[in-house]
Amino acid sequence: MLWTYIILCLVIAGLNFGYVPKADPKTAALINSFWHLYENEIKTIFIIFGSFLTLRIIQKSQRTTLRKENLIGLTVSALAVHIVGPWLLQNKELYFFTMPLPWTTTPLQLLYPSSSIYLSRVPVWGVRGVTVALFFYLFVCFVVLVGTLLFGRRWQCSTLCLFNGFVSEVFAPVTPLLGKRKPVKPMTQKIFSCVKWLFFGMALFFTLWWILFLAKVPTFGTPMVMSKIEVFKYLGAELLMAMFFWVAFTGRGYCYYCPLGTTLTFISKLSKQRITTNLTHCTSCNRCNIACPMAIDIKSKALTGQPATDLRCVGCGHCVDACPTKTLSYITTFLL
């Protein structure tokens, strides 16, 4: 299923972003409709069936308490964003507005009437449709912000994220698709750390550029150039790299440097997100470390009863479900 999902994405996205601008209107409309079908209905079907199969696989070897919550959350999120939302708001591209700043500046670009995205969307959505999309975006930002303050990074990264989080949960048993999952070495972690701050800096740069531009503050570059650079960054360093990680590394590969995830890390600090390790006792079995997709050393904390508060934690709860003595739990100030 995951191979099928990736191949479909590469083929249809390649046609939609690469061939459509050069195609005749009828062909372009047909490809675009297939792209919307893939991104909405087909993606939701993958999430529902993948979640069911993953739970069947995991239940054979360990508890699935938090994993089940993740998959239910992602299923509800997919139904809301890809099925119900587009039907109610008559907009098949709502998923572009489900990732708050600084992950993408698409909402900011819609505020500029001469931007390429505005000029291409107004004939399809109308001015009212653009306004509705922006209000939907503000609603998503509010939900993500409040949810993270209450439930930590788990709220977005493990139960709502329909970009990379859903694959890492729905298809967890089969990632990577090639070879076996290997521990992330310390040097690799340092490289990812550098890449994380690089992408976070780029995301902030694009966000600040559009804010200054919309405020009529003199800036270098043009909206056309900036939007194209961001599209290339998304397609190459984010979409294609995320898929590469699913195939050859781990489902959470992109989560190591996702700019939105980095932003939510700071917010989750306010919620005091942590993995407690002293509910019972640690037997040093190392199952928590093996289960963790973010290469966090939870066992060393469990041996001393100290909470694990690593900034990489996405709150997936894999370690909690994997612990045979039930000594781990995911908590925030609100969840106490």
C-alpha positions as CSV (number, residue, x, y, z in Angstrom):
1,M,0.0,0.0,0.0
2,L,2.8,2.4,0.9
3,W,4.6,1.7,-2.4
4,T,1.4,2.4,-4.3
5,Y,0.8,5.6,-2.4
6,I,4.3,6.9,-3.2
7,I,4.2,5.9,-6.9
8,L,0.8,7.5,-7.3
9,C,2.1,10.7,-5.6
10,L,5.2,10.9,-7.8
11,V,3.3,10.3,-11.1
12,I,0.2,12.5,-10.4
13,A,2.1,15.3,-8.6
14,G,4.7,15.3,-11.4
15,L,2.0,15.8,-14.0
16,N,0.1,18.4,-11.9
17,F,3.1,20.5,-11.1
18,G,5.2,19.8,-14.1
19,Y,3.0,19.2,-17.1
20,V,-0.2,21.1,-16.3
21,P,1.3,24.6,-16.9
22,K,2.1,23.6,-20.5
23,A,-1.0,21.5,-21.2
24,D,-4.1,22.6,-23.0
25,P,-7.0,23.6,-20.7
26,K,-9.0,20.4,-21.1
27,T,-6.0,18.1,-20.3
28,A,-4.9,20.4,-17.4
29,A,-8.4,20.3,-15.9
30,L,-8.4,16.5,-16.1
31,I,-5.0,16.1,-14.5
32,N,-5.9,18.6,-11.8
33,S,-9.1,16.6,-11.0
34,F,-7.1,13.4,-10.7
35,W,-4.7,15.3,-8.3
36,H,-7.5,16.4,-6.1
37,L,-9.0,12.9,-6.1
38,Y,-5.6,11.5,-5.0
39,E,-5.0,14.1,-2.4
40,N,-8.5,13.8,-0.8
41,E,-10.5,10.7,-1.3
42,I,-7.7,8.2,-2.2
43,K,-5.4,9.5,0.6
44,T,-8.3,9.1,3.1
45,I,-8.9,5.5,1.9
46,F,-5.2,4.8,2.4
47,I,-5.3,6.2,6.0
48,I,-8.4,4.2,7.0
49,F,-7.3,0.9,5.6
50,G,-3.6,1.4,6.6
51,S,-4.7,2.2,10.2
52,F,-6.7,-1.0,10.4
53,L,-3.9,-3.2,9.1
54,T,-1.3,-1.5,11.3
55,L,-3.4,-2.1,14.5
56,R,-3.8,-5.7,13.5
57,I,0.0,-6.1,13.1
58,I,1.0,-4.3,16.3
59,Q,-1.6,-6.0,18.5
60,K,0.2,-9.3,18.0
61,S,3.3,-8.1,20.0
62,Q,2.4,-5.2,22.2
63,R,-0.2,-2.8,23.6
64,T,-1.7,-0.3,21.2
65,T,-3.3,2.3,23.6
66,L,-1.6,5.5,22.3
67,R,-1.0,4.1,18.8
68,K,-4.8,3.6,18.5
69,E,-5.4,7.2,19.6
70,N,-3.0,8.4,17.0
71,L,-4.7,6.5,14.2
72,I,-8.2,7.5,15.3
73,G,-7.0,11.1,15.4
74,L,-5.4,10.9,11.9
75,T,-8.5,9.2,10.5
76,V,-10.8,12.0,11.9
77,S,-8.4,14.6,10.7
78,A,-8.4,13.1,7.1
79,L,-12.1,12.9,7.0
80,A,-12.5,16.5,8.1
81,V,-9.8,18.0,5.9
82,H,-10.1,15.8,2.8
83,I,-13.8,14.8,2.7
84,V,-16.2,16.9,4.9
85,G,-14.3,20.2,4.6
86,P,-14.0,20.3,0.8
87,W,-17.7,19.3,0.5
88,L,-18.9,22.0,2.9
89,L,-16.6,24.8,1.7
90,Q,-16.6,23.7,-2.0
91,N,-12.8,23.7,-2.0
92,K,-10.7,20.7,-2.9
93,E,-7.4,22.3,-1.9
94,L,-8.1,22.9,1.8
95,Y,-5.2,20.6,2.7
96,F,-2.8,23.5,1.6
97,F,-4.2,25.4,4.6
98,T,-3.8,22.8,7.3
99,M,-0.1,23.6,8.1
100,P,0.4,26.8,10.1
101,L,3.2,29.2,9.7
102,P,6.1,29.0,9.3
103,W,5.7,25.7,7.3
104,T,4.3,27.4,4.2
105,T,3.5,31.0,3.2
106,T,0.6,30.0,0.9
107,P,-2.0,31.9,3.1
108,L,0.2,35.1,3.1
109,Q,0.6,34.8,-0.7
110,L,-3.2,34.7,-1.0
111,L,-3.4,38.2,0.6
112,Y,-1.5,39.6,-2.3
113,P,-3.9,40.1,-5.3
114,S,-1.1,39.9,-7.9
115,S,0.5,36.7,-6.6
116,S,0.5,33.7,-8.8
117,I,-1.5,31.6,-6.3
118,Y,-4.2,34.3,-6.0
119,L,-4.5,34.8,-9.7
120,S,-4.8,31.1,-10.3
121,R,-7.3,30.5,-7.4
122,V,-9.7,33.4,-7.8
123,P,-11.1,32.2,-11.1
124,V,-11.7,28.8,-9.4
125,W,-12.8,29.8,-5.9
126,G,-13.9,33.3,-6.4
127,V,-13.1,36.1,-3.9
128,R,-15.4,34.6,-1.3
129,G,-13.7,31.2,-1.7
130,V,-10.3,32.8,-1.0
131,T,-11.7,34.5,2.1
132,V,-13.2,31.2,3.3
133,A,-9.8,29.4,2.8
134,L,-8.0,32.1,4.8
135,F,-10.6,31.8,7.7
136,F,-10.2,28.1,7.6
137,Y,-6.4,28.5,7.9
138,L,-6.9,30.8,10.9
139,F,-9.2,28.2,12.5
140,V,-6.5,25.5,11.9
141,C,-3.8,27.7,13.4
142,F,-6.0,28.2,16.5
143,V,-6.7,24.5,16.9
144,V,-3.1,23.6,16.5
145,L,-1.9,26.3,19.0
146,V,-4.4,25.6,21.7
147,G,-4.1,21.8,21.2
148,T,-0.3,22.0,21.5
149,L,-0.5,24.1,24.7
150,L,-2.8,21.5,26.2
151,F,-1.4,18.2,24.8
152,G,2.1,19.0,23.6
153,R,3.6,18.3,20.2
154,R,1.7,15.0,20.1
155,W,-1.4,17.0,19.2
156,Q,-0.2,18.0,15.7
157,C,2.7,15.7,15.0
158,S,1.1,12.4,15.9
159,T,-2.7,12.9,15.6
160,L,-3.4,15.7,13.1
161,C,-0.4,16.0,10.6
162,L,-1.5,14.9,7.1
163,F,1.8,15.6,5.5
164,N,4.4,13.3,7.2
165,G,2.9,12.4,10.6
166,F,0.2,10.2,9.1
167,V,2.6,8.0,7.1
168,S,4.9,7.5,10.2
169,E,1.9,6.2,12.1
170,V,-0.3,4.6,9.5
171,F,2.6,2.7,7.8
172,A,4.9,2.4,10.8
173,P,5.3,-1.4,10.6
174,V,6.7,-1.2,7.0
175,T,9.1,1.8,7.1
176,P,11.7,1.8,5.8
177,L,10.4,0.0,2.7
178,L,13.9,-1.2,1.9
179,G,16.1,-3.0,4.4
180,K,15.6,-2.9,8.2
181,R,15.3,0.1,10.5
182,K,18.7,1.0,11.9
183,P,19.5,3.1,15.0
184,V,20.2,6.7,14.2
185,K,23.9,7.3,15.0
186,P,24.9,10.3,17.0
187,M,26.7,11.9,14.0
188,T,23.5,11.5,12.0
189,Q,21.6,13.2,14.8
190,K,24.0,16.1,14.8
191,I,23.6,16.5,11.0
192,F,19.8,16.4,11.4
193,S,20.1,19.1,14.1
194,C,22.0,21.4,11.7
195,V,19.5,20.7,8.9
196,K,16.6,21.4,11.4
197,W,17.9,24.9,12.2
198,L,18.6,25.6,8.5
199,F,15.1,24.8,7.4
200,F,13.6,26.6,10.4
201,G,15.7,29.7,9.4
202,M,14.5,29.4,5.8
203,A,10.9,29.1,6.9
204,L,11.1,32.1,9.1
205,F,12.9,34.0,6.2
206,F,10.0,33.3,3.8
207,T,7.4,34.2,6.4
208,L,9.1,37.5,7.3
209,W,9.7,38.4,3.7
210,W,6.0,38.1,2.9
211,I,4.9,39.9,6.0
212,L,7.3,42.8,5.2
213,F,6.2,42.8,1.5
214,L,2.5,42.9,2.5
215,A,3.3,45.7,4.9
216,K,4.9,47.6,1.9
217,V,8.3,47.6,3.5
218,P,11.0,47.6,0.8
219,T,12.4,44.1,0.3
220,F,14.7,42.5,-2.2
221,G,13.4,40.0,-4.7
222,T,9.9,39.7,-6.2
223,P,6.8,37.7,-5.2
224,M,7.1,35.5,-8.3
225,V,10.7,34.6,-7.5
226,M,10.0,34.0,-3.8
227,S,7.0,31.8,-4.5
228,K,8.9,29.7,-7.0
229,I,11.8,29.2,-4.7
230,E,9.4,28.0,-1.9
231,V,7.7,25.6,-4.3
232,F,11.0,24.1,-5.3
233,K,11.9,23.8,-1.6
234,Y,8.7,22.0,-0.9
235,L,8.8,19.6,-3.8
236,G,12.5,18.8,-3.5
237,A,13.7,19.1,0.1
238,E,10.4,18.3,1.8
239,L,8.0,16.1,-0.3
240,L,10.6,14.0,-2.2
241,M,12.9,13.8,0.8
242,A,10.0,12.7,3.1
243,M,9.3,9.9,0.6
244,F,13.0,9.0,0.5
245,F,13.0,8.6,4.3
246,W,9.9,6.4,4.1
247,V,11.7,4.1,1.6
248,A,15.2,4.1,3.0
249,F,15.3,5.5,6.6
250,T,12.3,5.9,8.8
251,G,8.8,7.3,8.6
252,R,9.8,10.1,10.9
253,G,12.8,11.2,8.9
254,Y,11.2,14.5,7.9
255,C,10.1,15.1,11.4
256,Y,13.7,15.6,12.4
257,Y,13.8,19.0,10.6
258,C,10.2,20.0,9.9
259,P,10.0,23.7,10.6
260,L,6.5,23.5,12.0
261,G,7.6,20.7,14.3
262,T,10.5,22.9,15.5
263,T,8.0,25.8,16.2
264,L,5.7,23.4,18.1
265,T,8.7,22.2,20.1
266,F,8.9,25.6,21.7
267,I,5.2,25.8,22.3
268,S,5.1,22.3,23.8
269,K,7.7,23.4,26.4
270,L,5.0,25.6,27.8
271,S,2.8,22.5,28.2
272,K,5.7,20.8,30.0
273,Q,5.4,17.8,27.7
274,R,7.4,14.8,28.9
275,I,7.6,11.0,29.1
276,T,7.5,10.0,32.8
277,T,9.5,6.9,33.5
278,N,8.8,5.9,37.1
279,L,5.3,4.4,37.2
280,T,6.7,0.9,38.0
281,H,10.2,-0.2,37.3
282,C,12.6,-0.4,34.4
283,T,14.0,-3.8,33.4
284,S,16.5,-2.4,31.0
285,C,14.9,-4.3,28.1
286,N,15.6,-1.4,25.7
287,R,12.2,-1.8,24.0
288,C,11.4,1.9,24.4
289,N,14.6,3.0,22.6
290,I,14.0,0.5,19.8
291,A,10.4,1.7,19.4
292,C,11.2,5.4,19.4
293,P,11.3,6.8,15.8
294,M,13.2,9.9,16.9
295,A,16.2,8.0,18.4
296,I,15.6,9.4,22.0
297,D,17.4,7.5,24.7
298,I,14.5,6.9,27.0
299,K,16.0,3.8,28.8
300,S,18.7,5.8,30.5
301,K,16.1,8.1,32.0
302,A,13.9,5.2,33.0
303,L,16.8,3.6,34.9
304,T,17.1,6.6,37.1
305,G,13.3,7.5,37.1
306,Q,13.9,10.8,35.5
307,P,11.4,12.2,32.9
308,A,12.5,12.2,29.2
309,T,12.1,15.7,27.9
310,D,14.1,15.6,24.6
311,L,13.1,18.3,22.1
312,R,12.8,15.8,19.3
313,C,9.9,14.0,21.0
314,V,6.8,14.0,18.7
315,G,4.6,12.4,21.4
316,C,3.8,9.4,19.3
317,G,3.7,7.1,22.4
318,H,5.4,4.2,20.7
319,C,7.7,3.9,23.7
320,V,4.8,3.9,26.1
321,D,3.0,1.1,24.3
322,A,6.2,-0.9,23.9
323,C,7.2,-0.9,27.6
324,P,6.4,-4.3,29.1
325,T,6.3,-3.1,32.7
326,K,4.1,0.0,32.0
327,T,6.5,2.3,33.7
328,L,6.2,5.0,30.9
329,S,3.5,7.5,30.3
330,Y,3.1,10.6,28.1
331,I,1.9,13.7,30.1
332,T,1.6,17.4,29.9
333,T,0.5,19.9,32.6
334,F,-3.1,19.5,31.3
335,L,-2.9,15.7,31.2
336,L,-1.7,15.3,34.8
